[in-house]
Amino acid sequence: MEHNINKILLVEDSRTFGNLMQNRLKKKLKLEVVWTTSLKETVAILSSTLSPFSIALLDYTLPDAPNGEVVDLVADHGITSIVFTGNVNTKIREQIWSKKVADYILKNDPNSVDYVISTIQRLTRNTHDKVLVVDDSALFRKHFSDLLYIHQFNVLTAVDGENALTLLQRHPDIKLIITDYNMPKMDGYTLCQKVREQYKKEELSIIGVSASNDYQMAANFIKNGASDFLMKDAFFVEEFYCRVNQCMDNVTLFHEIREAAVKDFLTGLYNRRFFFESGTRRFSEALSKGGSVVCAMLDIDFFKKVNDTYGHDVGDIVIQQVAATIKTLTPESAIVARFGGEEFCVLAFDMDENQARECFWTLCRTIEAKAIGYNDGKDFASVTISTGVSTLPAKSLAKLIEEADQRLYLAKNGGRNQVVMWNDTIPPPQ
């Protein structure tokens, strides 16, 4: 289940707080904000709006809805809600969580606006994150799934450990597993052990759950590879979200650190180190399976002139835009890397000669026709690229790159702004 957060409903009768919240949301998140001040206005908006709201920020107490009625209204429309309240006690907290909200925030907290923004950013990230719920009880699978849906996660469910491992194989990007202990075919401990054979704790979190009153179970789950544990019948919703968020934060932090280590900081493409590590492995796999491998070396023409004419800041923008175009127009399965400066390398798989020729000539002509904006889009620059393409047979990835580089040299010497394929003896006419 995927969500797309782009429109927010704000319900707040305080003009001061409402103005503050609306302005900060628009400035920080660049999202459309529709503001109402009463239950009556909110009913009208929800009845008339053409595009649905992704998230609602709701004042718990309104002049015409003093007991959280607006929260029930919005929940009935399937909208994830964050609730504002002037004060909170045990009774109010229980009332709020019983209405299946994502979170609540104290108005008088000076950090409340920043907390709202960080919460929305978290919910936005959650739309891309997969969580697997494993339980042989349909009731508990639904209970946990409903809680996760409120926080905008993509939720998968499995009825036992074997089913879970099958789903994990199909969805290797799952970041969190919530698993029961007592299940047919494979219990929760064994599932944890099997998962840990493939994924470290930093790569995938596991929360064990059980209806048993055996408190030793928490220690056993963690010793078998779980990251955390919850008693099924004893946890608070707020506690559940705190534990889920903490597990997701750990995995996200590890992912961000790893991405920073393998990605070029300017373009977001892979760096040389990752290219050779991953490319060497995939090159060998392709050779063993008899598949095809295509390597393309690409270079921005006269890039020094760009820097001399427009300055290095514009040069960086040009590199970023060219990189984005290369990434967009090459196959999703390809490894695309910035080799340094204005030079890029693409390693593509299962691509024949005609596909390669069409792909890289399309890329060449697209970049030639593209106006690259700078100074907030007031001014424009344009560039071209030269490309050399090689393919098998080659004994190594290094040899394949060397052959692509030789053809790039031919493209540069032949007039630039063109593609030289592995079977082209001279650059084709422009």
HUCORBEL-V562238 format. One record per backbone hydrogen bond with DSSP energy under -0.5 kcal/mol. CO is the residue of the C=O (numbers start at 1). NH is the residue of the N-H. Records with the same first field share a line. If there is no record, write none. Layout:
BEGIN
CO=NH, NH
END
This chain:
BEGIN
4=6
6=32
7=54, 55
8=10, 34
9=11, 57
10=12, 36
11=59
13=15
14=18
15=19
16=20
17=21
18=22
19=23
20=24
21=25
22=26
23=27
24=28
25=29, 30, 31
26=30
32=8
33=35
34=10
36=12
38=42
39=43
40=44
41=45
42=46
43=47
44=48
45=49
54=80
55=9
56=58, 82
57=11
58=60, 84
60=62, 68
62=65
65=62, 68
68=71, 72
69=73
70=74
71=75
72=76
73=77
74=77, 79
75=78
80=56
81=102, 103
82=58
83=105
84=60
85=107
89=93
90=94
91=95
92=96
93=97
94=98
95=99
96=99, 101
97=100
103=83
105=85
106=109
108=110
109=112
111=115
112=116
113=117
114=118
115=119
116=120
117=121
118=122
119=123
120=124
121=125
122=126
123=127
124=127
125=128
126=129, 154
129=154
130=175, 176
131=133, 156
132=134, 178
133=135, 158
134=180
136=138
137=141
138=142
139=143
140=144
141=145
142=146
143=147
144=148
145=149
146=150
147=151
148=153
149=152
153=155
154=131
156=133
158=135
160=164
161=165
162=166
163=167
164=168
165=169
166=170
167=171
171=174
173=130
175=205
176=132
177=179, 207
178=134
179=209
181=183, 188
184=161, 186
186=161
187=191
188=192
189=193
190=194
191=195
192=196
193=197
194=197
195=198, 199
200=203, 204
205=177
206=208, 227, 228
207=179
208=230
209=181
210=232
213=215
214=217
215=218, 219
216=220
217=221
218=222
219=223
220=224
221=226
222=225
228=208
230=210, 232
231=234, 235
236=240
237=241
238=242
239=243
240=244
241=245
242=246
243=247
244=248
245=249
246=250
247=251
248=252
249=253
250=254
251=255
252=256
253=257
254=258
255=259
256=260
257=261
258=262
259=263
262=271
264=268
269=264
270=338
271=275
272=276
273=277
274=278, 279
275=279
276=280
277=281
278=282
279=283
280=284
281=285
282=286
283=287
284=288
285=289
286=290, 291
287=290
292=350
293=392
294=348
295=390
296=298, 346
297=388
298=344
299=386
300=303
302=305, 306
303=307
304=308
305=309
306=310, 311
307=311
311=315
312=316
313=317
314=318
315=319
316=320
317=321
318=322
319=323
320=324
321=325
322=326
323=327
324=328
325=329
326=330
331=334
334=336
335=337, 347
336=270
337=339, 345
340=343
342=300
343=339, 340
344=298
345=337
346=296, 348
347=335
348=294
352=356
353=357
354=358
355=359
356=360
357=361
358=362
359=363
360=364
361=365
362=366
363=367
364=368
365=369
366=370
367=370, 383
370=372
371=373
372=381
374=378, 379
375=378
379=374
381=372
384=301
386=299
387=420
388=297
390=295
396=400
397=401
398=402
399=403
400=404
401=405
402=406
403=407
404=408
405=409
406=410
407=411
408=412
409=413
410=414
411=416
412=415
418=387
419=421
420=389
421=424
423=425
END
